[in-house]
């Protein structure tokens, strides 16, 4: 029986990859994935923290505009919703038509931002996210991110 091989343009027979060569490539790709994956994952966490800080700054701007128009910050029970739609409060007389922000956003972990007036952490109000774990306190990505601890 005669086995026919394929020929390339130079007239030499073509050969395929051996199992050993394929396994070496797979092992190299696995090592690269082990080395690169933690860096990529930490970058995702860093991006979420940066987004939460930026959202808090944007809410702070809206709250300051609200205060300039109405001479005080919204009460805790009115919350951040008072930046989107006019509160049913007779003391709010100069609410800006169209609101102070388009819509309320969730934090990068899918939870609501929390607002408390008056603040208890050295600020006029507390505005914060509970971080990745959704629980008070925590470290790293689980730490609370608030207007009192963003640079």
Secondary structure, 3 states (H helix, E strand, C coil): CCCCCCECCCCCECCCCCHHHHHHHHHHHHHHHHHHHHHHHHHHHHHHHHHHHHHHHHHHHHHHHHHHHHCCCCCCCCCHHHHCCCCCCCCCCCCCCCCCCCCCCECCCCCECEEEECCCCCCCEEEEECCCCCCCCCCHHHCCEECCCCC
